[in-house]
Structures are given as C-alpha cells and as structure tokens.
Amino acid sequence: MNKNHSDVLIIGGGAAGLSLALQLAEQDISITLLSKSDLTEGSSLYAQGGIAAVLDKDDNFENHISDTHVAGAGLCKDDAVRKVVEGAPDAINWLIDKGVKFTIEEGPEYDGVDGNYHLTREGGHSHRRVIHAKDATGREVETTLESHVRQQPNVTILENHIAIDLITSQKLKKKDSSRCFGAYALDIDNNKIETYSARAVILSTGGASKAYLYTTNPDTSTGDGIAMAWRAGCRIANMEFVQFHPTCLYHPYAKGSLISEAVRGEGGLLRLPNGDRFMPEHHPQEELAPRDIVARAIDYEMKKGGFDSVFLDISHKDKDFILDHFPNIAESCESYGYDMTSQPIPVVPAAHYTCGGILTDLNGRTDLKRLYAVGESSCTGLHGANRLASNSLLECLVIAESAAKDIATRLNRPEKEQFPILPEWDESKVSDPDERIVVSHNWDETRRFMWDYVGIVRTKKRLERAQNRIKLLQEEIVEYYGNFRVNSDLIELRNLATIAELTIECAMTRKESRGLHYTLDYPEMSDFATDTILTPNNFVGHAPIREWSSS
C-alpha cells in the first residue's frame, strides 16, 4: 500500500471541502484533507452576504428557481437548479445543528427552528431569502465547520500543501478506462513533494479569479482544481462566464476588499461623483439588478465620465442600523479612511466568481472515475451564464451532501482490482531555478492582459490579443516547469496560465452576448442557448451521466 493512503483525498478546505469531509468522517471513512494555506483560507471565509434559501412563508421554491434561471440567462440546468433550491432548507438546518449562528432579529419566521432569522434581499432575488450571520456569513460557516472537522480522529489535515497534478490510470499507462488514483502535492514548509493515494479524490479548490488583476478573492483562488482536472482529461465548461462583483472598495491599499451586495439590498444607492444616481437608467430593478448588469453599468459610467470609481451610499440610513447590519464592512472602510455611516464610499467592479469549471453531474462526479469536484471549481449547471447572489455557498452544501452519499456508497463496494502502487515524484532531471523573475513577470503579465482584454466588456480584437499573449507565455512556462524544481509560485502560475487559456478559448467560441459574457462584436443574445464545452485532445473518460449540449 502507498505510504500516504486514505479512503478519500480532499483537495481544498472551503465550505464544500469541509462539509464533505465532515459528512464522510461521520461514516468512519478515512480522509486526507490538503489545504494550500491555512485550512479555512479561501473564498468561503470571506463570503459576506449569506446563503439563499426559501425560509419565508411568503416565498416558495418556484420563486427561487425562477430567479436563478433569470439571472442565469437561459443556461441554467433545471434539474440542478431544482435540486439545489429544494435542498436549501435542509442544508440550513444542518448548519444550525452544527452550531452556525445566523443573525436573529424581528423578521420573517423560519418554520422548524426556534427564533426569527433575519432574511436580507440581494440583487436578482424577488424576495428576502438570504439568511446570514451579520456581514460575515462565510467566516461563521467556515470556522464552525473547521472546529468539527478538526475533532474527527479519522481526518488527517495537512495545511500548506499545494496539489500539483492528479495521478490517473492514463499517467500509469493502465489500459482500463480512465480513473483517478491520487495526486502529487508539495509540502510548502518542508519543500518536499509527496504522493497521496485514495479510493476517491475530491477537488474543492475554489475558483480562479486571481487570473485577473483586480479581484475580491484571496490569493488562493488560482484555479488549481480546474487546471489539474483539464490536464487529467476532464471536460471544462463555460469558463467565459466570469462574474465581476460590482462593488469592491476602491483604495490603493484595499486589496480585494468586498462591499457586500447586501448593502444595496438594505437600501444602498450607487452614485456618480457628482451625487447623481445612474442605475435607474440601466435597469428596472435599479441597484438590485443582477450582478452582470450592475457591473457593466458601473464600467460604462466610469469609462464615459473618465472616473476612477463610482460611489455606494447608504449614509441616509440610521447609523445604528448600518453598524448593526454591516459591522465588519464598516470597520474595514474606516481602516481606509471612509465612514460609510456618514459618506458615500468609492467602489469599482472586480473579478469575483467563476461560473464555469469542471463538468460534473449532480453528485459531483467528473469524467474520470473516482474523481469528484464540488463548489466553485465545478460546473453543475446551477449558475448558467451568471450566478444568482448567495447561491454559491448553497451549492457547496447541497452538492457536497450528494457527493458524500455517492462516495460512501461506492466505497462500500468491494474493489475489482488491487490498488496500484503509485510512483514517487521524479526530480532527477531538474535543477533549482537560475532566475525567479520569469515567474513573477509572467504572473503579472497574465493578470494584466486578462483584465484589459478578457474583462467586463470584450471584443474579438481584444480576445485575439489575449490569445497571442497566452500562447507565448505558455511556451515560457512549460519550458520553465520542465527544467526546474517546482515551488508554490510556479505551480500557481502554471495553473493560472491554463485558466487564462481556457477562459479565452471559451470567450472566443461564444458568438453572442449572454449573462457575464458581453462582447461589442455580438451585442445581442442568440435565440438558442448553448454551453461552451472544451474537451482535452487526450480525453478517454467514461460517458457522462447527464446530457450537456455543446456550442
């Protein structure tokens, strides 16, 4: 047996990875959980708004389903939407049972739980249905789940371990249908690469918004799982749909400081530098329009007026109301010299969420046997061309539960073959890098041209420029990777370049404007909605569980 072997290998410790680990651990399944930084460091930790769920007696599943489809611009898969929406109340109950403390105050009563939970409303929602923990829902969920996972004796947590590549039957030159057996990962602290084997491997590595110069995401969001799955032979879908959050605090030192959509949900107004509102001219729902529309409106007004930012103003609300609902955001703004209780705060759009990803079924299964993907790294069909606000944490929870059940069922079946001994990582033909400037320069150039050419508004010419640049950079990165010992920066650069290439390819394939993909060359939305699905040339996976169309 391999030295580092477990029943399940989970790569990533966000809401999806932690909830999956906890549910499997409670079934006495051995788990190795790899986290590239601190266990909870990821986008889930910084989620502010909350979790969308039908909890109000005046709301219903059909309303939530309809809102999700409208935001998704015709590309949402109805079975995915229904599964996630209808699974929301049970997911919320599960979190409450684990000790997550959602905000309680006078408001809509949530049947089945003692007390009244405050529900806020965000862009694209027809009702108040976002349950939250003040303005730090992600932190409350993450830290609560973390405390439970750390108490599980059959879970081995390895922090500061970054996965490099998946180990598949194709890599092992086995003749059977393609299957995943484990992964190579770098122990960052000890600069040592280890081999990890498992009967099931789960990618819960989050999104890829660090491919852009300006992003609300933490440094960990480099698309590692998506890139690894692509190299292993999995199909990738809809990478052109990058959601730009409309309101990121604009300040030279405010690195990715998100201003929650809930601020607009509770009455915040978007204004030009002269104080005039502009959203009424762009959409009937004004500040509560879907995120893609609000982000494009801000981008348009900034370019038209030559402004560095627009402003978000909730200062007309009572000071105590603001501080009670948004204590963390208010504190963050104050640290940069802004008092959101008395003045408008400068905001700009920033890359926020990856709506596409690894193609999966509703149990998280990918094209490779025993390889699963859950959370932002996956593409289940829930988000379509634009994610509805606060559906992301919800998807993590619901699909993780389904994946846990599927994995447990499969692990209880006897193996038809002896588990192979996996080869150790080979560094016999590489040396230490002579110059590290190549990595930092290519990292910076990739993020800059992605922002300039593959951003909120696109054109064929911009995409072609981006394509030319990524081809040249990929050649340099492949050569560098092949000759020198890897470190975390090189691993992430390699993955980011793959993400950029996939995003550009998907964007060039779509000859229309839909959802988050807006191009001046094709400003109208076509009558027939299709997904953009990329298939690796060496793909040898088994037949997909669900039918996906391809453009």
ZAMARGU-4260 file (C-alpha; in steps of 0.2 Angstrom, whole numbers, plus 5000, padded with zeros to 4 digits):
<rodrens>
0) 5000/5000/5000 | 5006/5018/4996 | 5013/5027/5011 | 5000/5041/5011 | 4984/5032/5008
5) 4967/5035/5013 | 4949/5031/5008 | 4946/5049/5002 | 4958/5063/4997 | 4950/5080/4998
10) 4960/5095/4990 | 4953/5111/4997 | 4946/5117/5013 | 4932/5129/5009 | 4914/5126/5013
15) 4912/5112/5000 | 4928/5103/5006 | 4924/5105/5025 | 4906/5100/5024 | 4910/5085/5013
20) 4924/5080/5025 | 4913/5081/5040 | 4899/5070/5032 | 4911/5057/5027 | 4921/5057/5043
25) 4905/5054/5052 | 4903/5037/5042 | 4920/5031/5048 | 4929/5034/5032 | 4947/5039/5032
30) 4951/5056/5025 | 4966/5066/5020 | 4962/5084/5018 | 4975/5095/5009 | 4975/5114/5011
35) 4987/5125/5001 | 4987/5138/5015 | 4978/5139/5032 | 4963/5127/5032 | 4950/5140/5031
40) 4959/5152/5020 | 4949/5153/5004 | 4934/5162/4996 | 4921/5154/5008 | 4929/5163/5023
45) 4927/5180/5015 | 4909/5177/5009 | 4899/5192/5017 | 4881/5191/5011 | 4874/5174/5016
50) 4865/5159/5009 | 4850/5160/4998 | 4836/5148/5004 | 4817/5148/5004 | 4813/5151/5023
55) 4799/5164/5022 | 4781/5159/5022 | 4778/5172/5008 | 4792/5164/4997 | 4792/5147/4988
60) 4804/5136/4978 | 4797/5141/4962 | 4801/5159/4965 | 4819/5155/4969 | 4820/5143/4954
65) 4813/5157/4943 | 4825/5170/4950 | 4840/5158/4947 | 4835/5155/4929 | 4833/5173/4925
70) 4850/5178/4932 | 4857/5163/4923 | 4851/5170/4906 | 4844/5154/4899 | 4859/5142/4903
75) 4854/5135/4920 | 4850/5116/4920 | 4833/5115/4928 | 4837/5098/4937 | 4852/5107/4945
80) 4843/5122/4950 | 4828/5112/4957 | 4840/5100/4967 | 4850/5115/4975 | 4835/5126/4978
85) 4824/5112/4986 | 4839/5106/4996 | 4842/5123/5004 | 4831/5122/5020 | 4839/5105/5025
90) 4856/5112/5022 | 4852/5127/5033 | 4845/5116/5046 | 4861/5105/5045 | 4872/5121/5048
95) 4861/5127/5063 | 4863/5109/5070 | 4882/5111/5069 | 4881/5127/5078 | 4882/5141/5065
100) 4874/5156/5072 | 4864/5166/5060 | 4858/5183/5063 | 4841/5183/5073 | 4830/5198/5074
105) 4812/5203/5071 | 4808/5197/5054 | 4801/5183/5044 | 4799/5167/5055 | 4808/5152/5049
110) 4797/5136/5052 | 4806/5122/5061 | 4819/5132/5071 | 4816/5142/5087 | 4818/5161/5084
115) 4816/5173/5070 | 4831/5173/5057 | 4834/5189/5048 | 4832/5187/5029 | 4840/5200/5018
120) 4837/5203/4999 | 4851/5204/4986 | 4852/5208/4968 | 4841/5197/4956 | 4830/5190/4971
125) 4812/5193/4971 | 4810/5190/4989 | 4820/5192/5005 | 4828/5174/5007 | 4846/5177/5011
130) 4850/5170/5028 | 4866/5177/5035 | 4877/5180/5050 | 4879/5199/5051 | 4890/5203/5036
135) 4902/5188/5039 | 4892/5173/5035 | 4907/5164/5027 | 4918/5166/5042 | 4904/5159/5053
140) 4901/5144/5042 | 4919/5141/5039 | 4925/5142/5057 | 4911/5132/5063 | 4914/5118/5051
145) 4933/5118/5054 | 4930/5116/5073 | 4920/5100/5069 | 4932/5093/5056 | 4947/5095/5067
150) 4939/5085/5080 | 4937/5070/5069 | 4950/5057/5073 | 4949/5049/5055 | 4953/5066/5046
155) 4971/5070/5043 | 4973/5089/5039 | 4988/5094/5030 | 4990/5113/5029 | 5002/5122/5017
160) 5001/5108/5005 | 4998/5113/4987 | 4992/5099/4974 | 5002/5099/4958 | 4994/5086/4947
165) 4982/5071/4948 | 4988/5053/4946 | 4977/5044/4933 | 4976/5027/4925 | 4982/5036/4909
170) 4998/5043/4918 | 5001/5025/4925 | 4999/5018/4907 | 4985/5007/4913 | 4973/5000/4899
175) 4957/5002/4908 | 4945/5016/4907 | 4952/5032/4915 | 4952/5033/4934 | 4960/5044/4947
180) 4971/5036/4960 | 4978/5051/4969 | 4988/5067/4967 | 5006/5074/4970 | 5007/5088/4982
185) 5021/5100/4988 | 5023/5102/5007 | 5027/5120/5006 | 5035/5122/5023 | 5047/5107/5020
190) 5049/5110/5001 | 5045/5091/4999 | 5034/5083/4986 | 5023/5068/4992 | 5012/5056/4983
195) 4994/5054/4990 | 4983/5039/4985 | 4965/5037/4988 | 4950/5027/4983 | 4941/5043/4979
200) 4948/5061/4976 | 4938/5077/4978 | 4943/5094/4970 | 4936/5108/4981 | 4949/5120/4976
205) 4938/5135/4973 | 4938/5147/4959 | 4950/5156/4948 | 4948/5175/4949 | 4966/5178/4953
210) 4968/5176/4934 | 4963/5195/4935 | 4972/5210/4941 | 4958/5216/4952 | 4948/5203/4962
215) 4939/5201/4978 | 4946/5184/4980 | 4960/5179/4992 | 4977/5174/4985 | 4972/5155/4985
220) 4960/5157/4971 | 4971/5152/4956 | 4960/5139/4948 | 4971/5124/4953 | 4957/5111/4953
225) 4951/5116/4936 | 4968/5116/4928 | 4973/5099/4936 | 4956/5091/4930 | 4959/5098/4912
230) 4977/5091/4912 | 4970/5074/4918 | 4957/5073/4904 | 4941/5081/4911 | 4930/5092/4901
235) 4928/5110/4906 | 4913/5121/4903 | 4908/5139/4902 | 4924/5147/4908 | 4919/5163/4899
240) 4907/5167/4912 | 4917/5177/4925 | 4907/5186/4937 | 4913/5203/4942 | 4906/5209/4958
245) 4900/5227/4956 | 4906/5234/4972 | 4924/5232/4978 | 4931/5246/4989 | 4942/5257/4978
250) 4958/5262/4988 | 4976/5259/4983 | 4979/5248/4998 | 4962/5240/4999 | 4967/5223/4992
255) 4951/5214/4987 | 4940/5222/5000 | 4922/5217/4995 | 4907/5228/4999 | 4893/5215/5001
260) 4878/5216/4989 | 4868/5216/5005 | 4872/5234/5007 | 4862/5238/4991 | 4849/5225/4997
265) 4847/5236/5013 | 4845/5252/5003 | 4862/5257/4997 | 4862/5268/4981 | 4875/5269/4968
270) 4880/5287/4963 | 4892/5296/4951 | 4905/5308/4959 | 4893/5322/4957 | 4880/5313/4968
275) 4868/5308/4954 | 4861/5290/4954 | 4863/5281/4937 | 4856/5263/4939 | 4838/5269/4936
280) 4844/5272/4918 | 4851/5255/4916 | 4838/5243/4923 | 4821/5242/4930 | 4827/5234/4946
285) 4840/5248/4948 | 4853/5244/4962 | 4845/5226/4964 | 4848/5221/4946 | 4858/5205/4943
290) 4877/5207/4946 | 4882/5207/4927 | 4871/5221/4923 | 4876/5232/4938 | 4895/5228/4935
295) 4893/5233/4916 | 4883/5249/4921 | 4897/5254/4933 | 4910/5250/4920 | 4900/5260/4907
300) 4898/5276/4918 | 4917/5275/4923 | 4923/5275/4905 | 4910/5288/4899 | 4914/5300/4913
305) 4933/5296/4915 | 4930/5292/4933 | 4942/5281/4944 | 4926/5274/4953 | 4908/5277/4957
310) 4901/5278/4975 | 4890/5267/4985 | 4879/5277/4998 | 4870/5270/5012 | 4873/5285/5024
315) 4854/5290/5023 | 4851/5275/5034 | 4852/5276/5053 | 4869/5274/5059 | 4865/5261/5072
320) 4856/5251/5058 | 4872/5252/5047 | 4883/5246/5061 | 4872/5233/5067 | 4870/5225/5049
325) 4887/5228/5042 | 4900/5229/5057 | 4914/5221/5048 | 4912/5231/5032 | 4911/5247/5042
330) 4927/5243/5051 | 4936/5239/5035 | 4930/5255/5027 | 4936/5265/5042 | 4953/5257/5042
335) 4955/5265/5025 | 4948/5282/5030 | 4930/5280/5025 | 4915/5282/5036 | 4900/5273/5027
340) 4888/5279/5040 | 4891/5297/5035 | 4898/5297/5017 | 4897/5288/5001 | 4912/5275/4998
345) 4921/5273/4982 | 4918/5256/4973 | 4924/5248/4957 | 4920/5231/4950 | 4932/5216/4952
350) 4933/5198/4947 | 4923/5188/4960 | 4916/5171/4954 | 4920/5158/4942 | 4903/5152/4935
355) 4911/5138/4924 | 4923/5124/4929 | 4924/5106/4929 | 4909/5097/4921 | 4900/5087/4934
360) 4884/5078/4937 | 4873/5082/4952 | 4883/5070/4964 | 4899/5079/4959 | 4906/5066/4948
365) 4918/5071/4934 | 4923/5062/4918 | 4936/5052/4927 | 4930/5038/4938 | 4933/5041/4957
370) 4936/5060/4954 | 4924/5072/4960 | 4923/5091/4960 | 4912/5102/4972 | 4910/5120/4974
375) 4916/5134/4963 | 4928/5123/4954 | 4914/5113/4947 | 4901/5117/4934 | 4884/5108/4939
380) 4873/5119/4928 | 4866/5129/4943 | 4873/5146/4938 | 4872/5146/4919 | 4878/5162/4912
385) 4878/5172/4928 | 4877/5166/4947 | 4862/5172/4957 | 4868/5181/4973 | 4871/5169/4988
390) 4868/5153/4978 | 4886/5149/4979 | 4888/5143/4997 | 4871/5134/4995 | 4878/5124/4980
395) 4893/5120/4991 | 4882/5112/5004 | 4869/5103/4994 | 4881/5095/4981 | 4894/5091/4995
400) 4880/5081/5003 | 4875/5072/4987 | 4894/5068/4984 | 4896/5062/5001 | 4882/5049/4999
405) 4888/5044/4982 | 4906/5042/4988 | 4901/5032/5003 | 4890/5020/4993 | 4905/5017/4981
410) 4917/5014/4994 | 4907/5001/5002 | 4908/4991/4986 | 4922/4979/4985 | 4937/4984/4974
415) 4938/4974/4957 | 4956/4977/4956 | 4971/4979/4968 | 4975/4997/4971 | 4991/5001/4962
420) 5007/5007/4970 | 5009/5025/4964 | 5026/5031/4958 | 5035/5044/4968 | 5038/5062/4961
425) 5054/5062/4949 | 5066/5077/4951 | 5081/5068/4944 | 5081/5079/4928 | 5078/5096/4935
430) 5088/5109/4945 | 5085/5124/4955 | 5079/5139/4945 | 5093/5151/4940 | 5081/5166/4939
435) 5064/5168/4948 | 5059/5184/4938 | 5051/5173/4924 | 5038/5168/4937 | 5034/5185/4944
440) 5034/5193/4927 | 5023/5181/4919 | 5011/5180/4933 | 5009/5199/4932 | 5008/5200/4913
445) 4994/5186/4913 | 4983/5195/4926 | 4985/5212/4917 | 4981/5206/4900 | 4966/5196/4907
450) 4959/5212/4915 | 4962/5223/4899 | 4956/5211/4886 | 4945/5197/4894 | 4936/5208/4906
455) 4918/5215/4909 | 4917/5221/4890 | 4926/5211/4877 | 4929/5212/4858 | 4936/5200/4845
460) 4952/5210/4844 | 4955/5211/4862 | 4952/5192/4864 | 4964/5189/4849 | 4977/5199/4858
465) 4975/5189/4874 | 4976/5173/4864 | 4993/5178/4856 | 5000/5183/4873 | 4995/5167/4882
470) 5002/5156/4869 | 5019/5165/4871 | 5018/5164/4890 | 5013/5146/4890 | 5028/5141/4880
475) 5039/5150/4893 | 5030/5142/4907 | 5031/5125/4900 | 5049/5126/4897 | 5052/5133/4914
480) 5042/5120/4923 | 5050/5106/4913 | 5068/5111/4919 | 5067/5117/4936 | 5061/5111/4953
485) 5043/5117/4957 | 5038/5129/4971 | 5021/5136/4975 | 5023/5151/4964 | 5027/5141/4949
490) 5013/5129/4952 | 5000/5143/4953 | 5007/5152/4938 | 5006/5136/4928 | 4988/5134/4933
495) 4983/5152/4931 | 4990/5151/4913 | 4979/5136/4910 | 4964/5145/4917 | 4968/5160/4906
500) 4969/5149/4890 | 4953/5140/4894 | 4944/5157/4898 | 4950/5165/4882 | 4945/5149/4871
505) 4928/5149/4878 | 4925/5168/4876 | 4931/5167/4858 | 4919/5152/4854 | 4904/5161/4860
510) 4897/5172/4846 | 4884/5182/4856 | 4882/5192/4872 | 4874/5182/4886 | 4875/5184/4905
515) 4893/5188/4911 | 4900/5187/4893 | 4897/5204/4884 | 4905/5207/4868 | 4904/5223/4857
520) 4905/5212/4841 | 4890/5202/4845 | 4880/5213/4857 | 4863/5203/4855 | 4859/5186/4864
525) 4855/5172/4852 | 4838/5163/4852 | 4846/5146/4856 | 4856/5144/4872 | 4871/5133/4872
530) 4885/5129/4884 | 4903/5131/4879 | 4912/5114/4882 | 4930/5111/4880 | 4937/5093/4878
535) 4955/5089/4880 | 4963/5080/4865 | 4968/5065/4876 | 4951/5063/4884 | 4947/5045/4887
540) 4934/5046/4901 | 4918/5037/4903 | 4902/5043/4896 | 4894/5057/4906 | 4880/5055/4917
545) 4870/5069/4911 | 4867/5076/4893 | 4876/5093/4890 | 4874/5102/4874 | 4890/5110/4866
550) 4892/5126/4856
</rodrens>
